[in-house]
C-alpha cells in the first residue's frame, strides 16, 4: 500500500511539471497519443468506425497496474471530441481481493452520445468488480460495454496479472486550458 501511495505521489508531481515541458516534449507526448489510437485501429477494425463515429473518446496510452491482495492502477489520458483534444483525464483504481502481478496496458473509452460524455466529464464513472487473466504481450481485447452508449477497448503491452477483485476505479476530467 505504501508503494502504491508513493507511486501515485510521484505521478502527481510529474503532472504538476507538465506546464514546464519544452515544445519538443509536448510534441512527443502528442505523438504517443496518436500512436496509441493508430495501434488500436490497426489491431481491431471496429475501432476505426468508433474513432470517426463516436461523439467523443478518451485515450490512455499507458496504465500501470499491480497488486498482491491489495492493488491499484494509475494512468493519464486525454479526452477527444470529434478528433480534437478537449481535456485531460486521470484514471485511479484501488482493488482488494485475490490478485497477484503487474501489467501495463493502453485503453480507449468511446462515448457514442453527447449525454454519456457529459455524464463522464461531470461525474466520472466508477467500476467495482473485475476478474481477468492477462498474459504477457497479449493483443487488443474485445470490447466491454459499461452501458449501451459506452465501449471500452484495452491492449495489454506487458506483464502478468491474475485477479478476482473488488474495488473502485474512477476518472477525473479536467477541460483543456
GIHUQUI-V962622 format. One line per field, one symbol per residue. burial: # if it has 9 or more other C-alpha atoms within 8 Angstrom, else .. A space follows every 50 residues. Layout:
burial=???
//
This chain:
burial=...#...#.................#.....##..##..##..#..#### #..############################...################ ##############.##.###..#....#....###.#.#....#...## #######################....
//
